[in-house]
Amino acid sequence: MTDHTDRKNLMSRRTLIKAAAASSATGMLPGLQSAVYAAGSDKPEKEEVKIGFIPLTDCASVVMASVLGFDKKYGVKIIPTKEASWAGVRDKLVNGELDMAHVLYGLVYGVHLGIGGPKKDMAVLMNLNNNGQAITLSKTLADKGAVDGGSLAKLMAREKREYTFAGTFPTGTHAMWMHYWLAAFGINPVTGAKLITVPPPQMVANMRVGNMDGFCVGEPWNHRAIMDGIGITAITTQDLWKDHPEKVLGTTSDFVKNNPNTARAVMMAVLEASQWIDASLQNKLKMAETVAQKAYINTSVDAINQRILGRYQNGLGKTWDDANHMKFFNGGAVNYPYLSDGMWFLTQHKRWGLLKDHPDYLGVAKQINRIDLYKDVAGAMKISVPKDPLRTSKLIDGVVWDGKDPKKYADGFAIKA
């Protein structure tokens, strides 16, 4: 009897997920979609969902899901909640003040393992974006000839002083991009430089008063530094690792366990917003106008709209069009939570001494990355899903990462803690 009931519920759930996806395609009225949920077992357990975000361009899919009403289509109301720092996002996720967050990939993994804060079982529901971050060096360094990794290394060898670089959270993506980039040019970020943590919206102000020589952060703050005449772009993160993982839709394991229908509904809304953003130039510009507002990023539209279209300048007169700019959907390639992406952050946490011992790389990634939920949702929305949860990438130093031997990979770098 129980098996029969479980099968019936599973069929009901899949039917309703497909109905939600169909409503996305056909433009079913939001109220009708809510009625579909209300009539079935797939009704979201929690109808109002607080999703924390940091003022960064890559919060856009969460914001637009709310602004454009995609959330209502799936029976939930997303409440975007602006946060001051990643540490604040972490604390509010752990204590339940936030249901979910637009959050750094490495932060989720750090919390799950008890590094960089309190230990709590966590979940990555989907990737929110690839690419679109950068490393900025101060105009003072640029005036001395340090405009990229090689010239920075030469200047640091010549001028023997303490150099300070900033990331946004100790276990997060930006700290790891900064570490990896410095090491690729022979600079040990642990023994040869000082690494500090600064919230993204405060990066430009801190560089202006001379608190750091360089920083790694998401947009629009790298372009803002150029507009304000205080920094130059030394490298984009997509040139460090093409189509790298970046922010994720993160939550606690407990939230998913207690609210699986809510998790799926939010994922659908955010996926539809991701599709919408990447669908046209007009949509990207509308997104830039929206997220630039005071309630979200609180900056000028001009600070946002160029780089989301792939129009880059480095602050030294060079301009270029970058096909690998920030992507939110990219035909579905962005959003699948590859196990190898999560494992990569663990290898770097081990490399830089944040983890003392090798973790169970694959086991931890399987605990955190909810591929099961993603496949449910993507299948219903007719979004293609990769066959292999591991992917292969070559980073800036020529080293290939494929997730197959993470222990060997982590131990194989010449420069490490």
N, C-alpha and C positions, 0 to 999 in steps of 0.2 A: 504493500500500500504506500509506504514511504517513497520507494523508488518511483512508483507511478506519479505520485504528487510532485516529486523533484523534477521528473521529466516534463510534466505539464507546466510547472513554473518556468523551467528553462525555455520551453517553447514559447510561452507567453512573453518572457523577457525578450527573446530574440525577435519575436513578431513586433513588439512595441518599439524596439530599437530601430528596426527596419522602417516602421511607420514614421519615426522621428526623422530618419534620414530622407525618407520620401517627401516629408513635409518641407525639408530643406530644399529639395530639388524643385518642388512644385509651388513653393511659396504659400503653403497652408497657413492660414491665419494663426497667430500665436495662441489665441484663446482656444481654438479647436485642438491644437496640439496639447495644451494643458488638460483639456477634457479627456483626451486619449490616455494621458498618464493617470488622471484621477480615476479612470474606470478600470485600470489594470494593476497588476502586481509590480509594475515597473515605476510606479509613482515615486519620485525622489523623496527620500526619507527627510531631507532637510531642504526647504524651498528657498531660503535665503542663505547665500554662501558668501562669507567674507573672504576676499582674496587680497592678500597684501601685495604691494608692489613698491619698487624703488623708482624714483624719477629717472628713467632711462628709455630710450626709443624702443627697446625690445620688450617693454611692458605692453606694447600696442595691441596684441591679439586679445589680451585679457580686457583691456579698456574698451576696445571696439566691440567685443562680444556683448558688453553691457550697454554701450551707447547705441548700438544698432539694433538691440533687442533680440539678438540670436539666443540669448539665455532663456527668454520667455518661451520661445519656440519649443524648448526642451523641458519646460516645466520648472525652471529655477529662476531665481533672481540673483545675479552676480552683483556684489557690493565691493567695488574696487576700493581698497584702503591704502592710502599713501603712507609710507613708512620712512623714517629718517635714516636708518642704517640697516645693514645686513644682520648685525647682531640683534637689532630689534625684531627683525623678521624671524630670525631663529627662535628667540625667546617666546614670541607670540604664537608661533607654530607649536612649540613644545608644550606651552601651557593652555593651548586651546582657544586663545583670543582670536586667532585667525584659523579659518578652516583649511585654506590652501594659500599658496603664494607663487608669484612670479619670482623665481629664486635661483641662485647660483648652483650649478650642478654639484660642484665640490662641497658646498655647504651642506647639502642634503646627506652626502656620503660621510662627511665629517661628524655630523650629529649622530648618524646611525652607529658610528664606531666610537663615539664619545671623545672625539678630538675637536678642538675649537668650540667647546661648550658642553652642555649637558647631554647625556646619552639618551636617545629615544629612537625606537624603531620607526623608520621613515619609508616613504614611497615616492618614486618618480612616476608620474602618470604619462607624461609625454614631453618631448622637446618643444620648446617655444620658438627657437630660432637657431640658425647657423650664422657664423661670421658676424662682421659689423662692430668689432671692438678695435682698439688701437693702442699703441704705446706712444706717448707724447714725451718729448724731451724739452726742457726749458729753453727759451730763446737765448738765455745766457750761455748754455752749453753749445747751442747751434752757432752762436757767434764765435765760439772757439773752435769750430770745425766738427763738433760731434753731432752728426745728422742721421746716423744709422748705427747698427751694431758694431761694425768694424771700426768706424771713426771714434765711437764712444770708447771702445776698448783701448785704443791708442791714447786718447786723452786721459783716461783713468790711469794708464801706466805712466804717463808723463807727469801728471799732477797728482802727487801722492797726498790725498786727503780722503775723508770719509764721504762717500757718495750715498745719497738717500733716495730711495725709490719707493713708490706707494702702490699698493694693491687695495682691493676693497674689502677683503675678508681673508683670514689666514689660510683656510683650506679651499678658497673659492677659485673660480676660473681665472680671474685677473691676476691673482698672486701667482698661479701656476704658469700663465703665459709669460709674465715678467721673469720668473725664475728660469723658465726654459729658454727664453730669448737671450738673457744675459749669459747663461751657460753655453749656448751655441756659439758665442763669440769669445769664449775663454774666460769669462768673468764668473767667479763663484759667488752666487747671490747670498750665501750664508756667511762666508768668511771674508768676502771682498767688497761687500756693500751692506748698507743698512736698509732693511725692508720695513716699512711702516704700513698701518692700515688707516685709510681715510674713506669716509662715505662718498659715493659717487658725486652727489651734487656739490660737495665741498672741495673737490679736486682743484678746480680752476682757482678758487680763492686762496687755497694753500700754496699753489705754485706762484701765484702773484706776489705773495709775501716772502717767498724764498724758502719755504719749508721742505721742498723736495726738488731733486734734479730731474726727475721723470716720474711718470705714472702710467699705469695700465687701467683702463676703464672702458665702459661701454659708451656709445654715442648717446647724447650729442656733445659730451663734455670734451672730447678730443677736438672736434671742429670748433667748439666754443673757445678753446684755448687759442686756436689760430685766429678766430675773429677778434679776440681781445688782444692779440699781439704778444702773448706771453709764452707760447709754445709752438712746437712743430711736430708733425707726425713722422716718427722715425720708421714705423712699420705698422701695417694693418695686421690684425690677427689672422685674417684669411690668407695672408702671405706667410704666416707662421705655420698654419695648418688649414688647408683649403677645406671648407665646409665643416669646420670644427663644431662640436657640441657647445652650447652656451647656456642660456637660461632654460629652466624646465618648469613645468607645472608640478609643484611639489606639495606634499602633505604628509601627515603621519600615517603609519600603518593602521593605527586604531581607527582613524577617520574612514579609511577605505573599508575596513572590516565592518564598521557600523553603518556606513552610508554608501554602499556600492552603486546604487541607482543614481544617487546624487553625483558621485564621481563620474559616471558615464555621461550624465546629462551635461555637466560642466565641460567635460572633454569635447563633446559634440559641439557645444556653443563656441568654444575656443578654436576648434578645428575649422569651423565654418568661418569664423573671423579671420583665421590665418589664410584660408583660401581667398577670402574677399580682399585682403590687403594685397596679396601677390597677383591678383587678377588683372589689374590695370594701373596705368600711370595716374589716372584720375583718382583711383581709390587710395593710392599711396599718398597723394597730395592731401586728400581729405583726412587721412589718418594723421599726417603731420600737423595739420591745422588743429585737429582735435587734441592730440596728446601734448601739444605745445602749451595748452591752456594752464592757468595757474593751479587748477585742481589736480593736474597730472605732473608734467615735467617742469612747467613754469619757466619757459625760455622762449626765444623768438622762433617763429616758424623757419626762418632762414638757417638756424642752427641745426635743424633736423632734416629739411627736405632735400638737400643736395646729396648727402651720403646714402640716404635710403634709395635714391635713384641711381647710385653707383657713380656719382660725379664727385671725384676726390681732388683735393689740393693738399700739399704738404706744408704750406706756410712759408715756403722758400721760392715760390714762383712755379713749381712743377704742378701740372694738372693732368689727370688721367681719368678714363672711364674704366671702372672695375666691374667686370661681369660677376664677380664673386662677392658682391655686397651683401648686406643683411637680407636673409630670406626667412620668411615665416612659414611657407608651405612648399613651394618649389616642386609641385606635382606630387606632394606627399613625401618627398625624400627627407624633409626636415624633421618630421614629428615622431618618427618611430624611435622608441627608447632603446637603442642598441646596447647590449650588455657590454660590448667592448668600450663604448664611450665612458660608461661609469667606471669600468676597470682601469682605464687610463688614469683617471684622477687618483685612484688608489696607488698606482705605480709611482706617481709623482709625490704623493704624501709619504711614501716609503723612501723615495730617493732623497727627499729633503729633511728627513728625520722627524716628520710629524707622526709617523707610525714607526715604532721601534722594531717590530717584527713583520714579516710578510703575512698579510691576511689571507683568507680563503677568497682570492680575487673573484672567481666565477660564482662562488656560493653567495658572497655578499651582493654582487650585482643581480643575481636571480632573486634575492630577497627584496631588493629595493625597486628595481625596474619592473613595473607592472605590465609586461608585454601581453599578458592574458586580457586585461581590460582594454588595452590599445587595439588588439586584434578584433575584439568584440565590436568596438566602436568603428574602427576603420572598415571592417567588413560590411557593416550596415550602411556606411556612407560611401561604399564603393571606392575606397582609397586603397591603392596597392600597398602591400606590406612585403618587405624583403624576406627571402627564404632563410637567410642566415642572420642570427642575432649578433654576429661579429662582422666588423667591416675592416678593410685595410686602407691605411693612409700613410703617406710619407710626409714627415714634418720638415721644417726648415733646415735641419742639420743633416738631412738625407736618411735618417733612421726611420725604418718602417715599423709601424705599429699595426698588428693584426689581432691582438688579444689572445693568441694561442699559447704563449709562454710568458705570462706577465712577470713571474719571478726573475727569469733570465733578463727580460727587458729592463726591469727596474734596477737590477744589479749591473747592467751592462754599460752604464754611462761613466765616462772618465771623470766628469765633474759631478759630485754629489755631496751631501752633508757628511 
